[in-house]
């Protein structure tokens, strides 16, 4: 392995050297996944922060297709980095705490070996002789770089889009070296629509008469038009429809006066033409073809089962972030990853960030308060776990109203100390945080509200942003010792589905809900002729409550009987008076906790 | 005007003559909207069915960008038409009833004058000398064709996509000639995303070295690659992500062996390459540029106010159909058209057809049961209106359960015979149909369920497919004499918003709902300790009812007092016994009808 510095001949057609980049040439031949060998690979990379003595604070950042090693400024006078909002002192990826490494990817054109590099066998640029590479090959180069730097283990690998593919691939090929993984706006494989756009982009380049089969480096003109067209298509797919409307509708017919020979009738056209020409100046067409094909060949599995099998060796804790308006790597594909991780019982938090910014959202400040803070909290959790500390904000001991405290206490008492627990509608995770202090084995929350998901991640919990009404698909039968549905059933649309699902997934289930037949509520209807409300757990008015199901203890017992649900225990509480009710609970209790289960012949839980 | 037949020199670069097309050359010079003149225009068109003696059964079909005059087979041995599923004997556009005319559009390349036609001034094809045309110019040519055929008035103009633009333009420029309009998958202007894809497509053509500034007809090779790239981009945008997944995921890496020099690594690539080459064989690049630019320049207004003003002269009745998965002409843009029509008090029905087929849905059989049957019913309504008949299925006299009959009767009695009425949650329009028989002036329904919308269109009603919770935005203040919300409030999420909106839009409002405080329901909770249900209007169980709001007559009265709503009248019914209740209605009535209004100083309704 050659630790010598940058061989300038290796950076043909890049846009000048990056001031802070370091270069390593790895002389060990790289055997490629799809065949062929690269005899020598140079890697350009930049580092930020300080490597801890224990070498346990390394965050590897994998960039997207048009990115490079310059993820952030190194100082105030430095050129802007592509992710300055996320990486730097005090930023979510805090370079005061972490040692950040960002290498340019294999096949790129910003310092790391790619089609524009000199082929040592010919002394000429590879051009189209550059072999077809895969995401795995990129990761292999990164792995060798880390070996070279003497780094065995990553605190986290972080990547968006094709950077997410690399982060996933790390977990497939070197699972033992990854403690945590942050994925943003990525997928387990491209969907057919995204693939199709890439195909058209490559066709534009490959069929450009100036492409010359990839050997254009010595020609007066390269496939500029083809690369520009590919970039325009890409650019559209990175933005949401809403973002484009916001950006271009006001000046629809007022194109900017920009230097481009492309159509300038509409403002959106002048923008695309200008951006494409800027891209063409700094990017190599062969690299674009190479990288986009690598992305398109990336495939962790066509079915949920295949995907789960591919990720089966993961030892990482995961944070998966998608963006609601991303139509190139749509949220459902991130959910596929989450489901595969869940199927492997891997610790994972997920949030589908509400955003109008499309695929580019992870590069923009608009939603940083969500995805940035999620990432910050998640990295802190990893850090604390490594050090055996309790992360900040993990306490479940905040002041609770006394009636809620009572319910939490009773539910917590029902759960054995080491039980695995799934909390449906977990909020910011108060109950789970409490169980964590009790030493529970595996704790997972599901929550619909984005802010509460962030709150739960801050408590060092694994929480999945999802709608209960859509089912608990990826969880296996009887996967958890206990599934909790606390103070949530009254807001559930698909009552039968949710109860059936929790009974499937949990050996025992705990359901708590307010009792509509509590005597002051009965009186309200019977004597005043008004909807029972304005009392304790049913506080809101009939027209603005989020509750949509109204039922009593007796109703729930009827339901269990009708559906063949076994009631293992019933605790009726009067939370006003802070006592358990044993005499006529349907009249005297304002809240009930049921322990229920699904009788499975011969497998009583 | 020259009625002579087809001048073959006028069809340079078309894909051979269409067997059943007729050709008319209009010698009157066509002055174009954006300047310039076409000295002579030939129109290719096909007709189907028989023109009625009264000339009142003409349906004009406007085709989309790659279509032509051959909308359907003329006989069993004929070549397939592009809309055989919709047009023919017994089909939704029934050629046994209607005289269908489908002309090739101006600027096209299938018989009507376009860039490939001979410029009479030079004796050579126009090429890039063909002027920039607009949708209005296309409509002007169609208007002249109709004049030539002696047709004054259209029963309907029907068009999807850019065909919808033409149908809209007919209503802007010749409103007096259009009795009915059917729009499918269209918009009042392209959104920035759709525009951007067109720009990239045109750039691919215009920057193809074989384009030669548009003068390529005498060259050995035309801009084949550029046109193919434009078509590939278009093709992707016509399909939904879901449709592409369905079509290509199973064989992702098994491309078909097709004749194309484009990338064939993925099945979606081989498909796009093959389809693009087929398109290139039959389509002219200059036409593609001309037509796509005309589409992009089409603009009925940037704001709701401008759009409403542009459509102010319409005298048409409208059917607007969008498709839920159409992301090129997304449903919200059809809603913009509907809102503008509503703002003009124009009669309009709207349905956002639940579909997985994307923009192409209107050309595919998958959702024909909805959009085809909507179109069929709508055309019948137009036909009957023209003839002064009651269309089939318009009766509101179907058997109703007695308790519902009583409510309908009482609500109908509250509405003066000639009043204008908006029915929120109108179902299949039973109440509106009944009011129609009473001679009500303007009747509009809003309904969330697609099938019920079709039912209401079949009853010859104007019904808008929409979610009440999202507001009644386009309706003007006090636009209707009466707004009805019958047996719907209990399923409404945004109670305050819906009530506020109906009070804004209606001079008086009628609200009916089941009374939670009806004595058997009180008893149910008070004595049995169970949720009030299993009775009359509240029939379903607590866990499967669609009702999410539970309230009594007294609760509603409290609400009205708190919100400053004036109660003009209250009718309490016991529908079990079929009587009105005057003594203690909150106890003895199972249903209430309120007439409410918003007191506006000095303008009491």
Interface residues (C-beta under 8 A of the other chain):
Chain A: X191 X192 X193 X195 X196 X197 X199 X200 X202 X203 X204 X206 X207 X209 X225 X228 X229 X232 X233 X236 X239 X241 X244 X245 X247 X248 X249 X252 X261 X262 X263 X265 X266 X268 X269 X272 X273 X293 X296 X299 X302 X327 X330 X495 X496 X516 X517 X521 X522 X523 X525 X526 X528 X529 X530 X531 X532 X542 X543 X544 X548 X549 X550 X551 X552 X553 X554 X555 X558 X559 X586 X587
Chain B: X191 X192 X193 X195 X196 X197 X199 X200 X202 X203 X204 X206 X207 X209 X225 X228 X229 X232 X233 X236 X239 X241 X244 X245 X247 X248 X249 X252 X261 X262 X263 X265 X266 X268 X269 X272 X273 X293 X296 X299 X302 X327 X330 X495 X496 X516 X517 X521 X522 X523 X525 X526 X528 X529 X530 X531 X532 X542 X543 X544 X548 X549 X550 X551 X552 X553 X554 X555 X558 X559 X586 X587
